Amino acid sequence: MPSLEVPSLEATAAAVRAGELHPVDLVEQALRRAADAAHLNAVVHLDAEGARAAAAAHSRTGALAGIPVLVKEIIEVEGLPYRCGSASMDGPAVKDADVVRRLRAAGAVVIGLSHSHEFAYGCTGTSNRTGPCLNPHDLSRMTGGSSSGAAAAVAAGVVPLAIGTDTAGSVRTPAALCGVVGFKPTRGTLPMDGVWPLSQTLDVVGVLTRSVGDAVYAIAALSETAHSAGISTPRLGVPTNPEYREHDAQVSTAWEQALAKLLTVEVELPDWSTTLQTGIDLQGPEAVANHMGRSTGLYQPDVQQRLREAAEVPAWRHVQARATAAELATQLSELLEQVDAVVVPTVPIVAPLLGDAPDVRATLMRHIRLANIADVPAISIPLKTAGLPVGLQVIARDNQKAGAVALWIEAQL
């Protein structure tokens, strides 16, 4: 049997197309690893029969030929459960979401569904009908959310590619806490049709992978856009805003070691308090509207509470937030004309203990809202640490620039 240990998505797919690897072998490896990692609760539904059938009938074509992939459970996959992590939902999805159709067209093999914080309305990954998702680096700690299972599964080696969503850091936060790469592209890069909405203004489909190269390759394969070109020594902005400089000791150590290898200048990001309030006033009312008329009695307690709080946001604040978001986008765009990218720790703390979930939400989300509000791409890159994972976030003006800068930083670090 040929070796299944290939270094990248691109190399794996090329080996499949060349007849050097068989999709069946790749799928069987992923299924074994999913079984070995079952204690993480990262995979909420494993479609072994369907994956084996798809692999056996595979045409050995496509940019993602034979790649096993997990899809976040708020995204419809025809015939698989569509529960969004909630005890209030049951029954199978009746169609593939557009992004799943793109996966299949590119040759990927869907092996199952990954854990999501219920309805993607949480950043800890602890609230789900099946219980919390556990961090592969320390089972007593959270993965972050809401794309919790995607990050944990990639970190545990179950699959090399997982599809998540990001409304307020839901790809990047778990990527940082689990030590993998999370790429949130601009809105519209990957389609939202067939994805349970949290906030239509902010929702984005993204990817989680083992390396920046894999993330860039996957985004290009699924969006039919050009790969990121190389870049020579980018000029990187580091925020002077005090809210972006508050880190715990482990994050600070990894962050300072990374900055020592990069060319940086100080910049000022748009006002943090305004950014925070704008994100709250955009997301909350839209979340309430998306759950209007539904019985919420079976929802997780934290999600029920969040919806109650969001229902108190008056309509005028949502309207004002849309105008403010446009102003913040303009401010960030002007800044990104002066530097190739802005870098900041993705999350200012390492993965908290599971029992800390009620208290850490605001801290986990401190650095990530601006990219969604301004609709710019952001990529979380794992930094080398002696302990729990730490992420460095790259924010740039477009997908190609973000990918190029992230590739360069990954190579330096």
Residue, then its C-alpha position, 0 to 999 in steps of 0.5 A: m500500500p502506498s504511503l498515506e503521509v503526504p505533506s499537503l492538500e495539493a500533493t495529496a490530490a496530485a498523488v490521487r490524480a496520478g494513481e499513486l494514492h487511492p481515495v479509499d485508502l485516504v478515507e479509511q485512514a480518516l475513519r480510523r483516526a475519527a474512531d481514535a479521536a472519538h473522545l474529543n466529540a469533534v465529529v458528531h456524525l460519521d458517515a462511514e458508509g457514504a464516504r466509503a461508497a464515494a471513495a470507491a466510485h471516485s473519478r480521481t479528478g479535481a483539485l481536492a481529489g480524494i481529500p477527506v473532509l468534515v463539514k460543520e453541522i450547521i451546513e446542509v449535507e444531503g441525507l445527513p442529520y441537520r441539527c445545528g447542534s440543537a436538540s430542537m432539530d431532527g431529520p436529514a438535510v434534503k440537499d447539499a449546501d452550495v459549498v458542499r456541492r463545490l467540495r464534491a465537484a473538486g473531488a473531496v470526500v465528505i466523511g461526516l459532520s463536525h461539532s458546532h456550538e449550538f446554531a453557531y451562537g457561541c465562541t466556546g464550543t461547549s454548548n451542543r446537544t452532544g456535549p462540549c467539544l474537547n481540546p486535543h492538547d488538553l482534554s480539560r480545556m475548551t476548543g473555542g467556537s463555534s467551529s469547534g469540531a472542525a478545529a479539534a478534528v484537524a488538530a487531532g489529524v482526523v482530516p486535513l481539511a474542515i469547513g467552518t463558518d465565521t461570524a465573529g471569529s468562529v473559524r479563527t478562535p478555535a483555530a488559535l486555541c487548537g493550534v491549526v490554521g483558520f482562514k476567514p475569506t471575504r464574504g461571497t468567496l464561498p457561498m452561504d446557501g444551505v448554511w444556517p444563518l446567524s447574522q447575514t451581514l457578518d456570516v462567512v464560510g471558511v476553512l481550517t487546515r494544518s498549514v497556511g498553504d493548505a488553507v490558501y489552496a483550499i480557498a482557491a480550489l473552492s472559489e475558483t480564484a487564483h492562488s496567492a502570489g509570493i511576497s517579499t518582506p511585508r510591512l506589518g502593522v501592530p496595533t497601538n490600541p490598548e485593547y489589542r495589547e492585553h494578553d496573558a503571559q503565554v500569549s505574550t511570550a509567543w507573540e513577542q518571539a514572533l514579532a522579533k522575526l517580523l518587520t513591523v510598524e505601529v498602527e492604530l486600528p478603528d476604535w475598539s469600543t465602537t467596533l465591539q458595539t457595532g458587532i453586537d448591534l449587527q449580530g444580535p437582532e439578525a440572530v433573533a430574526n433567524h430564530m423568530g417563531r421557533s420554540t426555543g425551550l430545547y435550546q442550550p441555556d447560554v443560547q437562550q440567554r443570548l437570544r433574550e439579550a439580543a431581543e432587547v437591542p432596538a431597531w434604531r441601533h441595528v440601523q445605526a450599526r450598519a452605517t457605523a460598519a461602513e465607516l469602520a470599513t473605510q477606516l480599515s481600508e485606508l490603514l491597509e493601504q499603508v501596510d501589507a497587513v495588520v497582525v495581532p494575537t488571534v485570542p489574547i488567552v490560551a484555551p480556558l478550562l471547560g468550566d470557565a465558559p460562562d466567564v471568558r466569552a468577551t475575552l475570547m472575542r476581543h480581537i476578532r470582530l473587526a474583520n467581519i464588520a469590515d469584510v476583510p479576510a483574516i487568517s489565524i496562524p499557530l505560533k510555536t509554543a512550549g505549552l498550549p497553542v497560540g494564534l497570530q492573526v493576519i488581517a489584509r485587504d483581500n484574500q490574495k494579499a492575506g494568503a501571501v502575507a500569511l504564507w510569508i509569516e509561516a515560513q519565517l516562524 
